[in-house]
Amino acid sequence: MTRHIEMLDALFKHATEGIVVVDKSGAIVMLNPKAKELFGYTDPDLIGKKIEALIPQRYAGNHVHYRDHYLEAPRARGMGHLMDLFARRSDGSEFPVEVSLSPFKTSDGEFVVSFVIDITERKKQENRIREANLEIQKLNAELEERVEQRTRELAEAVKKVEESQEEVIRALKKEKELNNMKSQFVTIASHEFRTPLATILSSASLIGRYGTSEEEKKRQKHVKRIKSAVTNLTEILNDFLSIGKLEEGRVHSIPVQVDLDAYCRNLIDEIHGLCKERQQIRFEYNGNTEVWLDKQLLRNILFNLLSNGIKYSDPGKIILLKINSNDVQVDIEVHDEGIGIPVKDQPNIFDRFFRAHNAGATQGTGLGLNIVNNYVSLMGGQVTFSSEAGKGTTFFVKLPNVVPAQAKID
Ligand code: ADP
C-alpha cells in the first residue's frame, strides 16, 4: 500500500463517524468499524444488503424513493434537514442519527458515501434543555400569575384603604353635622322654649290667684294655654328626637293595615286643641276602607302638616284634609288659607332649620317639613306643595299602598 492509501485506510478504520458506502442500486459495498459498532453488525453481515436494512421499517419504504430521487442528481449534502432521523440496529432497536451524503465516482461506477453520527447523547441533552425550558416557562407563568395575584391583592387593599378613608371622612362629616345640629338645637331651644315656658309660668301663677268659682272660666282659659304650650314644647322635642333617629338610620317604614278614615278622625280630635279661635279642620275621605301604611310615620306627617296649617293661618280659617285611596296609592292633601310661602323661599322649604321670611314670630324650628320629607321618602312616596303668599298653601303627599310581602303570605 502506498502511504496515501495507508493513511486513507487508517482514516476509514479510526473515524469516529460511521461510514457506509452504497452503490447506485442502494446496496452496501463498504462500512467502517464505527458503522458496524453503531449498527451492531459483524463484518460480512451487511455487504450486498440494501441500505434500508439500517433504517427503521416504517421509514424504509419511503427511503427507497428518496434514494432513487437523490441518485438522479447526487450532490454532497446533509440528510433529513429539519427532520429527526433514526437508524436501526441489528437487534431492531433504534437510535437517532445525523447523516451527510456525498456522491463519488470510481472506475467501478457511481457510489454514495454516508457519514453517520449517533446523536443519542445530543438528543438527550436537547431534551433535557427542552424540559428545563419548559420548566422555566412554567415557573415564569407561575411567577407572572403570582405577580398578577399580588397586584390584584394590592389594588384591593388600596381600594379598601381608600374606602375606609372615605368612611372616616363621611363619619367625620356626619359627626360635624350632628355637632352643628346640636348647637343649633341649643340656640333654637333657648329661643323656642322661652315663650311657652313663660306662658306656662304666667298662666300657672294666674290660676293660683283665681280663688273664686266665678273665675272658673278664666282658670280654664289658662289651663288651655298651659296645655297648648306643653304640646308645643313636646312637639319641638319630638322633632329633635325624630331628626336624631333619622340621622342614625333608626327609622324604618313598617306598613300595617289601617282604617285610614277612623285613624284620621282620631288624629284630628287630638290636633283640634291647637286650633286658634274659630279655626276648623275639615276632613274628606274617599276610597279604600283599609290601607297599608306605617302608622307612626303617617301620624308625624299629618301632625306636622296640619299643625303648620293651623300655625300659619289666621283665626277663623279652614284647614282641609282630603284623602283619596285606592289599591295602589294613598293621596293626601292638606290645604290652608294661611300666609303662604313666598316664591323665593319655596326651593328651600324642606331644608333642615329653614324658615320662610314671612314666618315672623310664629313659633317653629324649621324641622317639621324636613322630617315630613324624610318620612315620606322612607315610605316610598313623594311630597310636593303649591303655595301663594297671602293666599294659602296645599301640601300633596303620595304614598304607596303596598301590602308587604310578608303580610301577603299570612
Ligand atoms: P316650623 O314650622 O317649625 O318653622 P317646618 O319645617 O314645619 O318648620 O316649616 C318650615 C317653614 O315653612 C316654616 O317656618 C314656614 O315658613 C313654612 N311653612 C310650612 N308650612 C307652611 C304653611 N302651611 N303655610 C305657610 N308657611 C309654611
Boltz pocket constraint, residues with backbone or C-beta under 6 A from the ligand:
constraints:
  - pocket:
      binder: B
      contacts: [[A, 304], [A, 305], [A, 308], [A, 309], [A, 312], [A, 336], [A, 338], [A, 339], [A, 340], [A, 341], [A, 349], [A, 351], [A, 354], [A, 355], [A, 356], [A, 357], [A, 358], [A, 359], [A, 362], [A, 363], [A, 364], [A, 365], [A, 366], [A, 367], [A, 368], [A, 369], [A, 370], [A, 393]]
      max_distance: 6.0
